[in-house]
Amino acid sequence: MRVYLPTTLTALACLLQAGAIGPAPVPGFAVTPALREWYATGDLEELEYVAMAHAARASLRLLAGDPQAPRRRVVLAADVPDEQIEHDGGFDEPTLVEVRAPVAIDQVVSGHIDDMLAVEDIAEAVAALPAADKGDDDALFAVDGAEGHELLWYASQELPYLASQPGAS
């Protein structure tokens, strides 16, 4: 199963050194039966886009917890055996899964990272998260604005370069 794992550039550098994402359980996002039922008209590509968007929102929350991390969302796409995936989010969290084993870096097939042009909007969205969680409309607008930026696709072989760029960690 393709699983989308939220992270940050700072954490990516550590994950690459460690050789795995873990310890288990590892939170992630995927095309689950609940998502297929919730979005019945979507094809696989559309459903994967929804799962990645949920992972990007989770990456935004990780950025809020790490003030030193560069303000760029990072999502890693990994292929994980189905038997290692558990989904119990139901319709409230139709994409949320747990991977019951560490995810080896060689299972990562691609990385999806904000362009440098998104940094200002991502920083504003991170700062707005607490107020958005309380229902503030302006803050919600700022958080939604981050989602207006598409994540760029990178091959897994490019991830060490991205994690080592100045300002990446």
Secondary structure, 3 states (H helix, E strand, C coil): CEEEEEECHHHHHHHHHHCEECCCCEEEEECCHHHHHHCCCCCHHHHHHHHHHHHHHHHHHHHHCCCCCCCCCEEEEEECCHHHEECCCCCCCCCEEEECCCEEHHHEEEEEECCHHHHHHHHHHHHHHHHHHCCCHHHHHHHHHHCCCCCEEEEHHHHHHHHHCCCCC
